Amino acid sequence: MDVPTTTVELFGSAGCPQTTALREHLVWNRIAFTEYDVEADAAARARLLSLTGGRATVPVVVENGRVTSIGWHGRSCASVP
């Protein structure tokens, strides 16, 4: 039986400590993910805003194209517009 594949994406920014903590959590738990820095990548920032309905905050986790987490442990950082 095939195990369904989950695609995990992390939208964050280099200066956000919550992004760092969430990244470390994903790595520690051996969860494969693709990371986007929304402050350095305009296309990633536009996609983040589209996925969150215009909410410019990080970190955001997207699983299989659907937002599953905004912030980390109740904290987040505003991303640069």
PyMOL Python script that loads the backbone (N, CA, C, O; Angstrom):
from pymol import cmd

cmd.read_pdbstr("""\
ATOM      1  N   MET A   1       0.842  -1.179   0.000  1.00  0.00           N
ATOM      2  CA  MET A   1       0.000   0.000   0.000  1.00  0.00           C
ATOM      3  C   MET A   1       0.890   1.246   0.000  1.00  0.00           C
ATOM      4  O   MET A   1       1.830   1.347   0.788  1.00  0.00           O
ATOM      5  N   ASP A   2       0.588   2.176  -0.877  1.00  0.00           N
ATOM      6  CA  ASP A   2       1.352   3.408  -0.962  1.00  0.00           C
ATOM      7  C   ASP A   2       0.944   4.370   0.142  1.00  0.00           C
ATOM      8  O   ASP A   2      -0.238   4.535   0.445  1.00  0.00           O
ATOM      9  N   VAL A   3       1.950   5.000   0.735  1.00  0.00           N
ATOM     10  CA  VAL A   3       1.709   6.009   1.758  1.00  0.00           C
ATOM     11  C   VAL A   3       1.560   7.352   1.055  1.00  0.00           C
ATOM     12  O   VAL A   3       2.424   7.719   0.258  1.00  0.00           O
ATOM     13  N   PRO A   4       0.471   8.109   1.329  1.00  0.00           N
ATOM     14  CA  PRO A   4       0.303   9.402   0.673  1.00  0.00           C
ATOM     15  C   PRO A   4       1.461  10.334   1.001  1.00  0.00           C
ATOM     16  O   PRO A   4       1.945  10.367   2.132  1.00  0.00           O
ATOM     17  N   THR A   5       1.894  11.084   0.006  1.00  0.00           N
ATOM     18  CA  THR A   5       2.979  12.034   0.184  1.00  0.00           C
ATOM     19  C   THR A   5       2.409  13.379   0.583  1.00  0.00           C
ATOM     20  O   THR A   5       1.463  13.871  -0.032  1.00  0.00           O
ATOM     21  N   THR A   6       2.983  13.969   1.609  1.00  0.00           N
ATOM     22  CA  THR A   6       2.575  15.295   2.058  1.00  0.00           C
ATOM     23  C   THR A   6       3.641  16.283   1.641  1.00  0.00           C
ATOM     24  O   THR A   6       4.827  16.076   1.900  1.00  0.00           O
ATOM     25  N   THR A   7       3.221  17.356   0.995  1.00  0.00           N
ATOM     26  CA  THR A   7       4.123  18.428   0.621  1.00  0.00           C
ATOM     27  C   THR A   7       4.025  19.506   1.689  1.00  0.00           C
ATOM     28  O   THR A   7       2.942  20.031   1.946  1.00  0.00           O
ATOM     29  N   VAL A   8       5.144  19.837   2.310  1.00  0.00           N
ATOM     30  CA  VAL A   8       5.176  20.842   3.366  1.00  0.00           C
ATOM     31  C   VAL A   8       6.022  22.021   2.894  1.00  0.00           C
ATOM     32  O   VAL A   8       7.143  21.855   2.414  1.00  0.00           O
ATOM     33  N   GLU A   9       5.451  23.221   3.047  1.00  0.00           N
ATOM     34  CA  GLU A   9       6.159  24.447   2.708  1.00  0.00           C
ATOM     35  C   GLU A   9       6.185  25.350   3.933  1.00  0.00           C
ATOM     36  O   GLU A   9       5.201  25.457   4.666  1.00  0.00           O
ATOM     37  N   LEU A  10       7.331  26.001   4.142  1.00  0.00           N
ATOM     38  CA  LEU A  10       7.498  26.939   5.237  1.00  0.00           C
ATOM     39  C   LEU A  10       7.761  28.318   4.647  1.00  0.00           C
ATOM     40  O   LEU A  10       8.758  28.528   3.957  1.00  0.00           O
ATOM     41  N   PHE A  11       6.864  29.251   4.921  1.00  0.00           N
ATOM     42  CA  PHE A  11       7.048  30.636   4.521  1.00  0.00           C
ATOM     43  C   PHE A  11       7.525  31.393   5.754  1.00  0.00           C
ATOM     44  O   PHE A  11       6.857  31.387   6.788  1.00  0.00           O
ATOM     45  N   GLY A  12       8.673  32.041   5.645  1.00  0.00           N
ATOM     46  CA  GLY A  12       9.234  32.730   6.793  1.00  0.00           C
ATOM     47  C   GLY A  12      10.128  33.870   6.365  1.00  0.00           C
ATOM     48  O   GLY A  12      10.110  34.301   5.213  1.00  0.00           O
ATOM     49  N   SER A  13      10.910  34.349   7.316  1.00  0.00           N
ATOM     50  CA  SER A  13      11.899  35.382   7.013  1.00  0.00           C
ATOM     51  C   SER A  13      13.140  35.132   7.860  1.00  0.00           C
ATOM     52  O   SER A  13      13.065  34.566   8.951  1.00  0.00           O
ATOM     53  N   ALA A  14      14.268  35.561   7.340  1.00  0.00           N
ATOM     54  CA  ALA A  14      15.555  35.295   7.983  1.00  0.00           C
ATOM     55  C   ALA A  14      15.643  35.916   9.378  1.00  0.00           C
ATOM     56  O   ALA A  14      16.278  35.344  10.264  1.00  0.00           O
ATOM     57  N   GLY A  15      15.025  37.059   9.585  1.00  0.00           N
ATOM     58  CA  GLY A  15      15.135  37.746  10.864  1.00  0.00           C
ATOM     59  C   GLY A  15      14.077  37.391  11.890  1.00  0.00           C
ATOM     60  O   GLY A  15      14.032  37.998  12.960  1.00  0.00           O
ATOM     61  N   CYS A  16      13.229  36.426  11.591  1.00  0.00           N
ATOM     62  CA  CYS A  16      12.126  36.079  12.503  1.00  0.00           C
ATOM     63  C   CYS A  16      12.516  34.879  13.373  1.00  0.00           C
ATOM     64  O   CYS A  16      12.733  33.784  12.854  1.00  0.00           O
ATOM     65  N   PRO A  17      12.606  35.079  14.698  1.00  0.00           N
ATOM     66  CA  PRO A  17      12.985  33.958  15.563  1.00  0.00           C
ATOM     67  C   PRO A  17      11.967  32.820  15.558  1.00  0.00           C
ATOM     68  O   PRO A  17      12.335  31.667  15.783  1.00  0.00           O
ATOM     69  N   GLN A  18      10.700  33.122  15.308  1.00  0.00           N
ATOM     70  CA  GLN A  18       9.698  32.053  15.248  1.00  0.00           C
ATOM     71  C   GLN A  18       9.891  31.190  14.001  1.00  0.00           C
ATOM     72  O   GLN A  18       9.650  29.983  14.032  1.00  0.00           O
ATOM     73  N   THR A  19      10.329  31.815  12.900  1.00  0.00           N
ATOM     74  CA  THR A  19      10.663  31.030  11.708  1.00  0.00           C
ATOM     75  C   THR A  19      11.810  30.075  12.023  1.00  0.00           C
ATOM     76  O   THR A  19      11.761  28.901  11.658  1.00  0.00           O
ATOM     77  N   THR A  20      12.834  30.573  12.695  1.00  0.00           N
ATOM     78  CA  THR A  20      13.980  29.741  13.075  1.00  0.00           C
ATOM     79  C   THR A  20      13.542  28.575  13.951  1.00  0.00           C
ATOM     80  O   THR A  20      13.955  27.438  13.729  1.00  0.00           O
ATOM     81  N   ALA A  21      12.715  28.854  14.934  1.00  0.00           N
ATOM     82  CA  ALA A  21      12.259  27.798  15.849  1.00  0.00           C
ATOM     83  C   ALA A  21      11.416  26.757  15.121  1.00  0.00           C
ATOM     84  O   ALA A  21      11.565  25.559  15.360  1.00  0.00           O
ATOM     85  N   LEU A  22      10.541  27.203  14.242  1.00  0.00           N
ATOM     86  CA  LEU A  22       9.698  26.269  13.501  1.00  0.00           C
ATOM     87  C   LEU A  22      10.537  25.437  12.534  1.00  0.00           C
ATOM     88  O   LEU A  22      10.302  24.238  12.389  1.00  0.00           O
ATOM     89  N   ARG A  23      11.512  26.059  11.874  1.00  0.00           N
ATOM     90  CA  ARG A  23      12.415  25.326  10.993  1.00  0.00           C
ATOM     91  C   ARG A  23      13.138  24.237  11.774  1.00  0.00           C
ATOM     92  O   ARG A  23      13.223  23.096  11.320  1.00  0.00           O
ATOM     93  N   GLU A  24      13.664  24.590  12.959  1.00  0.00           N
ATOM     94  CA  GLU A  24      14.364  23.607  13.790  1.00  0.00           C
ATOM     95  C   GLU A  24      13.442  22.464  14.191  1.00  0.00           C
ATOM     96  O   GLU A  24      13.869  21.311  14.240  1.00  0.00           O
ATOM     97  N   HIS A  25      12.184  22.774  14.479  1.00  0.00           N
ATOM     98  CA  HIS A  25      11.203  21.744  14.823  1.00  0.00           C
ATOM     99  C   HIS A  25      11.000  20.781  13.653  1.00  0.00           C
ATOM    100  O   HIS A  25      10.982  19.564  13.839  1.00  0.00           O
ATOM    101  N   LEU A  26      10.848  21.327  12.456  1.00  0.00           N
ATOM    102  CA  LEU A  26      10.645  20.475  11.281  1.00  0.00           C
ATOM    103  C   LEU A  26      11.868  19.594  11.028  1.00  0.00           C
ATOM    104  O   LEU A  26      11.735  18.402  10.752  1.00  0.00           O
ATOM    105  N   VAL A  27      13.051  20.184  11.124  1.00  0.00           N
ATOM    106  CA  VAL A  27      14.282  19.415  10.916  1.00  0.00           C
ATOM    107  C   VAL A  27      14.418  18.330  11.990  1.00  0.00           C
ATOM    108  O   VAL A  27      14.710  17.176  11.676  1.00  0.00           O
ATOM    109  N   TRP A  28      14.207  18.696  13.237  1.00  0.00           N
ATOM    110  CA  TRP A  28      14.322  17.748  14.358  1.00  0.00           C
ATOM    111  C   TRP A  28      13.387  16.553  14.170  1.00  0.00           C
ATOM    112  O   TRP A  28      13.742  15.416  14.478  1.00  0.00           O
ATOM    113  N   ASN A  29      12.190  16.832  13.659  1.00  0.00           N
ATOM    114  CA  ASN A  29      11.197  15.774  13.462  1.00  0.00           C
ATOM    115  C   ASN A  29      11.291  15.106  12.089  1.00  0.00           C
ATOM    116  O   ASN A  29      10.433  14.310  11.710  1.00  0.00           O
ATOM    117  N   ARG A  30      12.348  15.448  11.358  1.00  0.00           N
ATOM    118  CA  ARG A  30      12.626  14.842  10.057  1.00  0.00           C
ATOM    119  C   ARG A  30      11.467  14.992   9.083  1.00  0.00           C
ATOM    120  O   ARG A  30      11.126  14.066   8.347  1.00  0.00           O
ATOM    121  N   ILE A  31      10.879  16.165   9.096  1.00  0.00           N
ATOM    122  CA  ILE A  31       9.800  16.485   8.166  1.00  0.00           C
ATOM    123  C   ILE A  31      10.424  17.230   6.988  1.00  0.00           C
ATOM    124  O   ILE A  31      10.989  18.311   7.152  1.00  0.00           O
ATOM    125  N   ALA A  32      10.317  16.643   5.812  1.00  0.00           N
ATOM    126  CA  ALA A  32      10.857  17.288   4.613  1.00  0.00           C
ATOM    127  C   ALA A  32      10.002  18.506   4.281  1.00  0.00           C
ATOM    128  O   ALA A  32       8.773  18.440   4.332  1.00  0.00           O
ATOM    129  N   PHE A  33      10.652  19.618   3.942  1.00  0.00           N
ATOM    130  CA  PHE A  33       9.910  20.834   3.629  1.00  0.00           C
ATOM    131  C   PHE A  33      10.716  21.698   2.675  1.00  0.00           C
ATOM    132  O   PHE A  33      11.932  21.554   2.544  1.00  0.00           O
ATOM    133  N   THR A  34      10.011  22.593   2.018  1.00  0.00           N
ATOM    134  CA  THR A  34      10.618  23.608   1.172  1.00  0.00           C
ATOM    135  C   THR A  34      10.400  24.933   1.867  1.00  0.00           C
ATOM    136  O   THR A  34       9.287  25.239   2.296  1.00  0.00           O
ATOM    137  N   GLU A  35      11.461  25.726   1.980  1.00  0.00           N
ATOM    138  CA  GLU A  35      11.362  26.999   2.699  1.00  0.00           C
ATOM    139  C   GLU A  35      11.456  28.175   1.732  1.00  0.00           C
ATOM    140  O   GLU A  35      12.237  28.159   0.781  1.00  0.00           O
ATOM    141  N   TYR A  36      10.644  29.191   1.999  1.00  0.00           N
ATOM    142  CA  TYR A  36      10.642  30.425   1.220  1.00  0.00           C
ATOM    143  C   TYR A  36      10.847  31.609   2.163  1.00  0.00           C
ATOM    144  O   TYR A  36      10.177  31.721   3.190  1.00  0.00           O
ATOM    145  N   ASP A  37      11.777  32.486   1.804  1.00  0.00           N
ATOM    146  CA  ASP A  37      11.999  33.720   2.560  1.00  0.00           C
ATOM    147  C   ASP A  37      11.192  34.818   1.882  1.00  0.00           C
ATOM    148  O   ASP A  37      11.557  35.290   0.805  1.00  0.00           O
ATOM    149  N   VAL A  38      10.103  35.220   2.510  1.00  0.00           N
ATOM    150  CA  VAL A  38       9.183  36.169   1.883  1.00  0.00           C
ATOM    151  C   VAL A  38       9.742  37.583   1.818  1.00  0.00           C
ATOM    152  O   VAL A  38       9.201  38.425   1.101  1.00  0.00           O
ATOM    153  N   GLU A  39      10.808  37.857   2.551  1.00  0.00           N
ATOM    154  CA  GLU A  39      11.427  39.178   2.462  1.00  0.00           C
ATOM    155  C   GLU A  39      12.406  39.248   1.292  1.00  0.00           C
ATOM    156  O   GLU A  39      12.662  40.332   0.767  1.00  0.00           O
ATOM    157  N   ALA A  40      12.951  38.118   0.884  1.00  0.00           N
ATOM    158  CA  ALA A  40      13.915  38.081  -0.209  1.00  0.00           C
ATOM    159  C   ALA A  40      13.298  37.657  -1.541  1.00  0.00           C
ATOM    160  O   ALA A  40      13.902  37.860  -2.594  1.00  0.00           O
ATOM    161  N   ASP A  41      12.108  37.073  -1.503  1.00  0.00           N
ATOM    162  CA  ASP A  41      11.488  36.488  -2.695  1.00  0.00           C
ATOM    163  C   ASP A  41      10.091  37.077  -2.888  1.00  0.00           C
ATOM    164  O   ASP A  41       9.152  36.702  -2.186  1.00  0.00           O
ATOM    165  N   ALA A  42       9.957  38.005  -3.847  1.00  0.00           N
ATOM    166  CA  ALA A  42       8.677  38.687  -4.081  1.00  0.00           C
ATOM    167  C   ALA A  42       7.570  37.719  -4.497  1.00  0.00           C
ATOM    168  O   ALA A  42       6.416  37.905  -4.111  1.00  0.00           O
ATOM    169  N   ALA A  43       7.901  36.697  -5.273  1.00  0.00           N
ATOM    170  CA  ALA A  43       6.889  35.721  -5.688  1.00  0.00           C
ATOM    171  C   ALA A  43       6.388  34.917  -4.488  1.00  0.00           C
ATOM    172  O   ALA A  43       5.194  34.633  -4.385  1.00  0.00           O
ATOM    173  N   ALA A  44       7.288  34.555  -3.591  1.00  0.00           N
ATOM    174  CA  ALA A  44       6.892  33.829  -2.379  1.00  0.00           C
ATOM    175  C   ALA A  44       6.016  34.714  -1.502  1.00  0.00           C
ATOM    176  O   ALA A  44       5.037  34.240  -0.927  1.00  0.00           O
ATOM    177  N   ARG A  45       6.360  36.001  -1.393  1.00  0.00           N
ATOM    178  CA  ARG A  45       5.561  36.933  -0.601  1.00  0.00           C
ATOM    179  C   ARG A  45       4.156  37.058  -1.184  1.00  0.00           C
ATOM    180  O   ARG A  45       3.176  37.060  -0.440  1.00  0.00           O
ATOM    181  N   ALA A  46       4.052  37.163  -2.499  1.00  0.00           N
ATOM    182  CA  ALA A  46       2.736  37.256  -3.153  1.00  0.00           C
ATOM    183  C   ALA A  46       1.925  35.987  -2.911  1.00  0.00           C
ATOM    184  O   ALA A  46       0.720  36.058  -2.666  1.00  0.00           O
ATOM    185  N   ARG A  47       2.572  34.837  -2.977  1.00  0.00           N
ATOM    186  CA  ARG A  47       1.866  33.573  -2.729  1.00  0.00           C
ATOM    187  C   ARG A  47       1.417  33.476  -1.272  1.00  0.00           C
ATOM    188  O   ARG A  47       0.311  33.016  -0.990  1.00  0.00           O
ATOM    189  N   LEU A  48       2.276  33.911  -0.347  1.00  0.00           N
ATOM    190  CA  LEU A  48       1.908  33.922   1.070  1.00  0.00           C
ATOM    191  C   LEU A  48       0.655  34.767   1.282  1.00  0.00           C
ATOM    192  O   LEU A  48      -0.285  34.330   1.945  1.00  0.00           O
ATOM    193  N   LEU A  49       0.640  35.960   0.728  1.00  0.00           N
ATOM    194  CA  LEU A  49      -0.517  36.848   0.893  1.00  0.00           C
ATOM    195  C   LEU A  49      -1.767  36.235   0.284  1.00  0.00           C
ATOM    196  O   LEU A  49      -2.863  36.387   0.824  1.00  0.00           O
ATOM    197  N   SER A  50      -1.610  35.546  -0.830  1.00  0.00           N
ATOM    198  CA  SER A  50      -2.751  34.874  -1.457  1.00  0.00           C
ATOM    199  C   SER A  50      -3.281  33.743  -0.574  1.00  0.00           C
ATOM    200  O   SER A  50      -4.491  33.589  -0.409  1.00  0.00           O
ATOM    201  N   LEU A  51      -2.367  32.959  -0.012  1.00  0.00           N
ATOM    202  CA  LEU A  51      -2.764  31.819   0.824  1.00  0.00           C
ATOM    203  C   LEU A  51      -3.408  32.253   2.144  1.00  0.00           C
ATOM    204  O   LEU A  51      -4.289  31.567   2.662  1.00  0.00           O
ATOM    205  N   THR A  52      -2.966  33.395   2.686  1.00  0.00           N
ATOM    206  CA  THR A  52      -3.442  33.828   4.004  1.00  0.00           C
ATOM    207  C   THR A  52      -4.513  34.912   3.934  1.00  0.00           C
ATOM    208  O   THR A  52      -4.896  35.479   4.958  1.00  0.00           O
ATOM    209  N   GLY A  53      -4.990  35.197   2.740  1.00  0.00           N
ATOM    210  CA  GLY A  53      -6.011  36.231   2.610  1.00  0.00           C
ATOM    211  C   GLY A  53      -5.481  37.624   2.910  1.00  0.00           C
ATOM    212  O   GLY A  53      -6.215  38.482   3.400  1.00  0.00           O
ATOM    213  N   GLY A  54      -4.214  37.845   2.619  1.00  0.00           N
ATOM    214  CA  GLY A  54      -3.608  39.157   2.817  1.00  0.00           C
ATOM    215  C   GLY A  54      -2.900  39.347   4.140  1.00  0.00           C
ATOM    216  O   GLY A  54      -2.389  40.432   4.419  1.00  0.00           O
ATOM    217  N   ARG A  55      -2.860  38.330   4.943  1.00  0.00           N
ATOM    218  CA  ARG A  55      -2.195  38.423   6.249  1.00  0.00           C
ATOM    219  C   ARG A  55      -0.683  38.322   6.071  1.00  0.00           C
ATOM    220  O   ARG A  55      -0.165  37.276   5.679  1.00  0.00           O
ATOM    221  N   ALA A  56       0.015  39.407   6.359  1.00  0.00           N
ATOM    222  CA  ALA A  56       1.462  39.489   6.139  1.00  0.00           C
ATOM    223  C   ALA A  56       2.214  39.156   7.414  1.00  0.00           C
ATOM    224  O   ALA A  56       2.818  40.026   8.043  1.00  0.00           O
ATOM    225  N   THR A  57       2.169  37.888   7.784  1.00  0.00           N
ATOM    226  CA  THR A  57       2.851  37.438   8.992  1.00  0.00           C
ATOM    227  C   THR A  57       3.519  36.098   8.721  1.00  0.00           C
ATOM    228  O   THR A  57       3.050  35.311   7.899  1.00  0.00           O
ATOM    229  N   VAL A  58       4.608  35.852   9.415  1.00  0.00           N
ATOM    230  CA  VAL A  58       5.331  34.585   9.284  1.00  0.00           C
ATOM    231  C   VAL A  58       5.682  34.079  10.673  1.00  0.00           C
ATOM    232  O   VAL A  58       5.701  34.873  11.614  1.00  0.00           O
ATOM    233  N   PRO A  59       5.954  32.820  10.837  1.00  0.00           N
ATOM    234  CA  PRO A  59       6.004  31.765   9.842  1.00  0.00           C
ATOM    235  C   PRO A  59       4.608  31.225   9.513  1.00  0.00           C
ATOM    236  O   PRO A  59       3.671  31.317  10.306  1.00  0.00           O
ATOM    237  N   VAL A  60       4.520  30.667   8.322  1.00  0.00           N
ATOM    238  CA  VAL A  60       3.292  30.013   7.877  1.00  0.00           C
ATOM    239  C   VAL A  60       3.675  28.655   7.301  1.00  0.00           C
ATOM    240  O   VAL A  60       4.603  28.548   6.499  1.00  0.00           O
ATOM    241  N   VAL A  61       2.953  27.625   7.717  1.00  0.00           N
ATOM    242  CA  VAL A  61       3.155  26.280   7.188  1.00  0.00           C
ATOM    243  C   VAL A  61       1.989  25.959   6.265  1.00  0.00           C
ATOM    244  O   VAL A  61       0.824  26.162   6.607  1.00  0.00           O
ATOM    245  N   VAL A  62       2.334  25.454   5.092  1.00  0.00           N
ATOM    246  CA  VAL A  62       1.344  25.043   4.098  1.00  0.00           C
ATOM    247  C   VAL A  62       1.578  23.569   3.814  1.00  0.00           C
ATOM    248  O   VAL A  62       2.682  23.162   3.453  1.00  0.00           O
ATOM    249  N   GLU A  63       0.529  22.776   3.981  1.00  0.00           N
ATOM    250  CA  GLU A  63       0.605  21.343   3.694  1.00  0.00           C
ATOM    251  C   GLU A  63      -0.351  21.029   2.564  1.00  0.00           C
ATOM    252  O   GLU A  63      -1.547  21.307   2.640  1.00  0.00           O
ATOM    253  N   ASN A  64       0.204  20.442   1.509  1.00  0.00           N
ATOM    254  CA  ASN A  64      -0.584  20.089   0.327  1.00  0.00           C
ATOM    255  C   ASN A  64      -1.423  21.262  -0.175  1.00  0.00           C
ATOM    256  O   ASN A  64      -2.584  21.093  -0.549  1.00  0.00           O
ATOM    257  N   GLY A  65      -0.824  22.447  -0.178  1.00  0.00           N
ATOM    258  CA  GLY A  65      -1.489  23.629  -0.723  1.00  0.00           C
ATOM    259  C   GLY A  65      -2.451  24.327   0.208  1.00  0.00           C
ATOM    260  O   GLY A  65      -3.123  25.275  -0.198  1.00  0.00           O
ATOM    261  N   ARG A  66      -2.533  23.877   1.460  1.00  0.00           N
ATOM    262  CA  ARG A  66      -3.483  24.451   2.409  1.00  0.00           C
ATOM    263  C   ARG A  66      -2.746  24.932   3.658  1.00  0.00           C
ATOM    264  O   ARG A  66      -1.912  24.213   4.210  1.00  0.00           O
ATOM    265  N   VAL A  67      -3.060  26.152   4.100  1.00  0.00           N
ATOM    266  CA  VAL A  67      -2.429  26.693   5.303  1.00  0.00           C
ATOM    267  C   VAL A  67      -2.862  25.869   6.507  1.00  0.00           C
ATOM    268  O   VAL A  67      -4.055  25.696   6.758  1.00  0.00           O
ATOM    269  N   THR A  68      -1.874  25.360   7.256  1.00  0.00           N
ATOM    270  CA  THR A  68      -2.184  24.576   8.451  1.00  0.00           C
ATOM    271  C   THR A  68      -1.710  25.259   9.724  1.00  0.00           C
ATOM    272  O   THR A  68      -2.114  24.879  10.823  1.00  0.00           O
ATOM    273  N   SER A  69      -0.850  26.271   9.581  1.00  0.00           N
ATOM    274  CA  SER A  69      -0.329  26.951  10.761  1.00  0.00           C
ATOM    275  C   SER A  69       0.126  28.356  10.396  1.00  0.00           C
ATOM    276  O   SER A  69       0.845  28.560   9.418  1.00  0.00           O
ATOM    277  N   ILE A  70      -0.306  29.314  11.198  1.00  0.00           N
ATOM    278  CA  ILE A  70       0.192  30.681  11.098  1.00  0.00           C
ATOM    279  C   ILE A  70       0.794  31.016  12.448  1.00  0.00           C
ATOM    280  O   ILE A  70       0.111  30.975  13.471  1.00  0.00           O
ATOM    281  N   GLY A  71       2.094  31.354  12.444  1.00  0.00           N
ATOM    282  CA  GLY A  71       2.798  31.602  13.693  1.00  0.00           C
ATOM    283  C   GLY A  71       3.322  30.309  14.277  1.00  0.00           C
ATOM    284  O   GLY A  71       3.105  29.224  13.738  1.00  0.00           O
ATOM    285  N   TRP A  72       4.024  30.451  15.401  1.00  0.00           N
ATOM    286  CA  TRP A  72       4.598  29.294  16.080  1.00  0.00           C
ATOM    287  C   TRP A  72       4.448  29.511  17.576  1.00  0.00           C
ATOM    288  O   TRP A  72       4.989  30.466  18.134  1.00  0.00           O
ATOM    289  N   HIS A  73       3.712  28.620  18.217  1.00  0.00           N
ATOM    290  CA  HIS A  73       3.446  28.719  19.652  1.00  0.00           C
ATOM    291  C   HIS A  73       2.841  30.070  20.031  1.00  0.00           C
ATOM    292  O   HIS A  73       3.193  30.669  21.047  1.00  0.00           O
ATOM    293  N   GLY A  74       1.927  30.527  19.185  1.00  0.00           N
ATOM    294  CA  GLY A  74       1.201  31.779  19.476  1.00  0.00           C
ATOM    295  C   GLY A  74       1.948  33.045  19.140  1.00  0.00           C
ATOM    296  O   GLY A  74       1.467  34.137  19.443  1.00  0.00           O
ATOM    297  N   ARG A  75       3.111  32.934  18.523  1.00  0.00           N
ATOM    298  CA  ARG A  75       3.894  34.114  18.192  1.00  0.00           C
ATOM    299  C   ARG A  75       4.195  34.129  16.697  1.00  0.00           C
ATOM    300  O   ARG A  75       4.293  33.085  16.052  1.00  0.00           O
ATOM    301  N   SER A  76       4.338  35.334  16.171  1.00  0.00           N
ATOM    302  CA  SER A  76       4.673  35.488  14.763  1.00  0.00           C
ATOM    303  C   SER A  76       5.427  36.801  14.572  1.00  0.00           C
ATOM    304  O   SER A  76       5.585  37.590  15.504  1.00  0.00           O
ATOM    305  N   CYS A  77       5.881  37.009  13.353  1.00  0.00           N
ATOM    306  CA  CYS A  77       6.565  38.240  12.978  1.00  0.00           C
ATOM    307  C   CYS A  77       5.835  38.847  11.788  1.00  0.00           C
ATOM    308  O   CYS A  77       5.351  38.124  10.918  1.00  0.00           O
ATOM    309  N   ALA A  78       5.757  40.153  11.750  1.00  0.00           N
ATOM    310  CA  ALA A  78       5.214  40.830  10.575  1.00  0.00           C
ATOM    311  C   ALA A  78       6.252  40.722   9.463  1.00  0.00           C
ATOM    312  O   ALA A  78       7.442  40.930   9.699  1.00  0.00           O
ATOM    313  N   SER A  79       5.808  40.402   8.268  1.00  0.00           N
ATOM    314  CA  SER A  79       6.733  40.354   7.141  1.00  0.00           C
ATOM    315  C   SER A  79       6.704  41.691   6.414  1.00  0.00           C
ATOM    316  O   SER A  79       5.710  42.416   6.452  1.00  0.00           O
ATOM    317  N   VAL A  80       7.805  41.998   5.758  1.00  0.00           N
ATOM    318  CA  VAL A  80       7.907  43.262   5.043  1.00  0.00           C
ATOM    319  C   VAL A  80       6.986  43.234   3.829  1.00  0.00           C
ATOM    320  O   VAL A  80       7.046  42.293   3.038  1.00  0.00           O
ATOM    321  N   PRO A  81       6.138  44.243   3.666  1.00  0.00           N
ATOM    322  CA  PRO A  81       5.218  44.250   2.508  1.00  0.00           C
ATOM    323  C   PRO A  81       5.935  44.451   1.195  1.00  0.00           C
ATOM    324  O   PRO A  81       5.298  44.479   0.142  1.00  0.00           O
TER     325      PRO A  81
END
""", "prot")
cmd.dss("prot")
cmd.show_as("cartoon", "prot")
cmd.util.cbc("prot")
cmd.orient("prot")
